[in-house]
Amino acid sequence: MFKKILFSLTPIALVISIYLIFFVAPIPVDPMDAGGNPINFKIFYFHVPIAITAYLAFTIVFISGIKYLRTKQEKWDTRAVSAAEVGVIFAFLTLITGSLWARSAWGEYWVTWDVRLNTSLVLFLIYISYLMVRKSIDEPEKRARLSSVFGIIGFISVPLSFLSIRLWNRATVHPVVIGSGGGGISGDVVIGTVLMNIVAFILLLILLVTLRIDNEILSEKIDFIKRTNNL
């Protein structure tokens, strides 16, 4: 029942979000301040919700890691790896959409000294490493234990990435979007569209993680059968 609701709500929310972006929401900056084509700045409506969704996915990894170390229940490890894999996709999309936005705003795809760009890249690489660590360990319990520790320690990159433009505001050209009007980004329609996209992408995250958990459970059953039968 839960999955049916997700399968129904997620595409509806995504379609509404896309409609709002391209047919209702305005360009979220003053066209006079745009370095490139102002239309390109509509990528903001994707970029911010995708980044927030990536942070949420890695928060699930963090919480699941703590739960596994406390309970030793395999389900928490399964949730952690599923959220990590989906989170890596969203983190990659954050980098891509951010680079496209940067090209219009600042004239180049990557401002090498910008702290938000660099902390976002580090965040992505940490969770890529998390997945590589898992792949390198065959014994399930050891893999789950080390992955949980890695996921808990690696989570520090999430608040550092989110707070980077506040902590090192002289080392970034990023606007502070949440809590300050975002350097001119304001208005009910803009905020409403961003919130709608956040809801849509969170639903997509939940759906993808749920499907990935099912696949991971099936994969673990297959591996168990292979081990018990020495295949």
C-alpha positions as CSV (number, residue, x, y, z in Angstrom):
1,M,0.0,0.0,0.0
2,F,2.8,2.4,1.0
3,K,4.7,1.7,-2.3
4,K,1.5,2.2,-4.3
5,I,1.0,5.6,-2.8
6,L,4.6,6.5,-3.5
7,F,4.4,5.4,-7.1
8,S,1.3,7.6,-7.5
9,L,2.4,10.7,-5.6
10,T,6.0,10.9,-6.8
11,P,5.3,11.4,-10.6
12,I,2.4,13.8,-9.9
13,A,4.6,15.9,-7.6
14,L,7.4,15.9,-10.2
15,V,5.1,16.9,-13.0
16,I,3.6,19.8,-10.9
17,S,7.1,20.9,-10.0
18,I,8.3,21.0,-13.6
19,Y,5.2,22.9,-14.7
20,L,5.7,25.5,-12.0
21,I,9.3,26.0,-12.9
22,F,8.8,26.5,-16.7
23,F,5.4,28.0,-16.8
24,V,4.7,29.8,-13.5
25,A,7.8,30.7,-11.5
26,P,9.8,33.7,-12.5
27,I,13.6,33.9,-13.0
28,P,14.8,33.9,-9.4
29,V,17.3,36.8,-10.0
30,D,17.2,40.3,-11.3
31,P,17.9,39.8,-15.1
32,M,20.2,42.9,-14.9
33,D,22.4,41.0,-12.4
34,A,22.6,37.9,-14.5
35,G,26.0,37.2,-16.0
36,G,24.7,34.9,-18.7
37,N,21.3,34.1,-20.1
38,P,18.8,34.8,-17.3
39,I,16.6,31.8,-18.3
40,N,19.5,29.5,-17.2
41,F,19.0,30.6,-13.6
42,K,15.8,28.6,-13.5
43,I,18.1,25.7,-12.8
44,F,18.1,27.1,-9.2
45,Y,14.7,25.5,-8.8
46,F,16.3,22.1,-9.3
47,H,19.7,22.7,-7.8
48,V,18.6,23.7,-4.3
49,P,16.0,20.9,-3.8
50,I,18.4,18.3,-5.1
51,A,21.2,19.4,-2.8
52,I,18.8,19.3,0.2
53,T,17.7,15.8,-0.8
54,A,21.3,14.6,-1.0
55,Y,21.8,15.9,2.6
56,L,18.7,14.1,3.7
57,A,19.9,10.8,2.1
58,F,23.2,11.0,3.9
59,T,21.4,11.8,7.2
60,I,19.6,8.5,6.7
61,V,23.0,6.8,6.3
62,F,24.2,8.5,9.6
63,I,21.1,7.5,11.6
64,S,21.1,3.9,10.1
65,G,24.8,3.5,11.0
66,I,24.1,4.4,14.6
67,K,21.1,2.1,14.7
68,Y,23.1,-0.8,13.3
69,L,26.0,-0.4,15.8
70,R,23.4,-0.3,18.7
71,T,21.2,-3.2,17.5
72,K,23.3,-5.2,15.1
73,Q,20.2,-5.6,13.0
74,E,20.9,-6.1,9.3
75,K,18.0,-4.0,8.2
76,W,19.8,-0.9,9.3
77,D,22.8,-1.7,7.2
78,T,20.6,-2.3,4.3
79,R,18.9,1.1,4.7
80,A,22.2,2.8,5.1
81,V,23.7,1.4,1.8
82,S,20.5,2.0,-0.1
83,A,20.3,5.7,1.1
84,A,24.1,6.1,0.3
85,E,23.7,4.9,-3.2
86,V,20.8,7.1,-4.0
87,G,22.4,10.0,-2.1
88,V,25.5,9.8,-4.3
89,I,23.3,10.2,-7.4
90,F,21.7,13.3,-5.9
91,A,25.1,14.7,-4.8
92,F,26.4,14.2,-8.3
93,L,23.4,16.0,-9.8
94,T,24.0,18.8,-7.3
95,L,27.5,19.2,-8.7
96,I,26.3,19.1,-12.3
97,T,23.4,21.6,-11.8
98,G,25.7,23.8,-9.6
99,S,28.3,23.9,-12.4
100,L,25.7,24.8,-15.0
101,W,24.4,27.6,-12.8
102,A,28.0,28.8,-12.1
103,R,28.6,29.1,-15.8
104,S,25.8,31.6,-16.2
105,A,26.4,33.4,-12.9
106,W,30.2,33.6,-12.8
107,G,31.3,32.8,-16.3
108,E,33.0,29.5,-15.5
109,Y,31.9,26.0,-14.5
110,W,34.1,25.7,-11.4
111,V,35.4,28.6,-9.2
112,T,38.3,26.7,-7.7
113,W,38.5,28.8,-4.5
114,D,34.8,28.6,-3.7
115,V,34.2,26.8,-0.4
116,R,30.7,25.6,-1.2
117,L,31.8,24.0,-4.4
118,N,34.8,22.3,-2.8
119,T,33.0,21.0,0.3
120,S,30.2,19.6,-2.0
121,L,32.9,17.8,-4.0
122,V,34.4,16.4,-0.8
123,L,31.0,15.3,0.3
124,F,30.5,13.4,-2.9
125,L,33.9,11.8,-2.8
126,I,33.4,10.7,0.9
127,Y,30.3,8.7,0.0
128,I,31.8,7.3,-3.1
129,S,34.6,6.1,-0.8
130,Y,31.9,4.7,1.5
131,L,30.5,2.6,-1.3
132,M,34.0,1.5,-2.3
133,V,34.8,0.3,1.2
134,R,31.7,-1.8,1.2
135,K,32.7,-3.4,-2.1
136,S,36.1,-4.3,-0.7
137,I,34.8,-6.3,2.2
138,D,33.2,-9.7,1.6
139,E,32.2,-10.7,5.2
140,P,28.8,-9.2,5.8
141,E,29.1,-8.4,9.5
142,K,32.5,-6.8,9.2
143,R,31.3,-4.9,6.2
144,A,28.3,-3.6,8.0
145,R,30.2,-2.6,11.1
146,L,33.0,-0.7,9.2
147,S,30.5,0.9,6.9
148,S,28.5,2.1,9.8
149,V,31.5,3.7,11.4
150,F,32.5,5.3,8.1
151,G,29.0,6.6,7.5
152,I,28.9,8.2,11.0
153,I,32.3,9.8,10.7
154,G,31.8,10.9,7.1
155,F,28.5,12.6,8.0
156,I,30.5,15.6,9.4
157,S,30.9,16.6,5.7
158,V,27.1,17.3,5.5
159,P,26.9,20.1,8.0
160,L,30.2,21.4,6.8
161,S,29.0,21.6,3.3
162,F,25.6,23.2,4.3
163,L,27.2,25.7,6.7
164,S,30.3,26.5,4.6
165,I,29.0,29.7,3.1
166,R,28.2,30.9,6.6
167,L,31.4,29.8,8.2
168,W,33.7,31.0,5.4
169,N,31.6,33.7,3.8
170,R,34.6,35.5,2.3
171,A,35.7,32.3,0.5
172,T,32.6,31.9,-1.6
173,V,30.5,33.5,-4.2
174,H,27.5,31.5,-3.3
175,P,24.4,33.3,-2.0
176,V,22.9,32.2,1.3
177,V,19.6,31.0,0.0
178,I,18.0,29.7,3.2
179,G,17.3,32.3,5.8
180,S,18.4,35.5,4.1
181,G,16.5,35.9,1.0
182,G,19.3,34.3,-1.0
183,G,20.9,37.5,-2.3
184,G,17.7,38.7,-4.0
185,I,16.0,35.3,-4.3
186,S,12.6,35.9,-2.7
187,G,8.9,36.1,-3.4
188,D,5.9,33.8,-2.6
189,V,6.0,32.1,-6.1
190,V,9.7,31.5,-5.9
191,I,9.5,30.1,-2.4
192,G,6.4,28.0,-3.2
193,T,8.1,26.5,-6.3
194,V,11.2,25.6,-4.3
195,L,9.2,24.0,-1.6
196,M,7.2,22.0,-4.1
197,N,10.4,20.8,-5.7
198,I,11.8,19.9,-2.3
199,V,8.7,17.8,-1.6
200,A,8.9,16.2,-5.1
201,F,12.5,15.2,-4.7
202,I,12.1,13.9,-1.2
203,L,9.3,11.7,-2.4
204,L,11.6,10.5,-5.2
205,L,14.3,9.8,-2.7
206,I,12.0,7.8,-0.5
207,L,10.7,5.9,-3.5
208,L,14.3,5.1,-4.9
209,V,15.6,4.1,-1.4
210,T,12.6,1.8,-0.9
211,L,13.1,0.1,-4.2
212,R,16.9,-0.1,-3.5
213,I,16.2,-1.7,-0.1
214,D,14.1,-4.4,-1.8
215,N,16.9,-5.1,-4.3
216,E,19.5,-5.2,-1.6
217,I,17.4,-7.7,0.4
218,L,17.1,-9.9,-2.6
219,S,20.8,-9.6,-3.4
220,E,21.7,-10.6,0.2
221,K,19.4,-13.7,0.0
222,I,21.1,-14.7,-3.2
223,D,24.6,-14.2,-1.6
224,F,23.5,-16.3,1.4
225,I,22.3,-19.1,-0.8
226,K,25.6,-19.1,-2.7
227,R,27.7,-19.1,0.5
228,T,25.7,-22.0,2.1
229,N,25.9,-24.0,-1.0
230,N,29.6,-23.1,-1.7
231,L,28.7,-21.8,-5.1
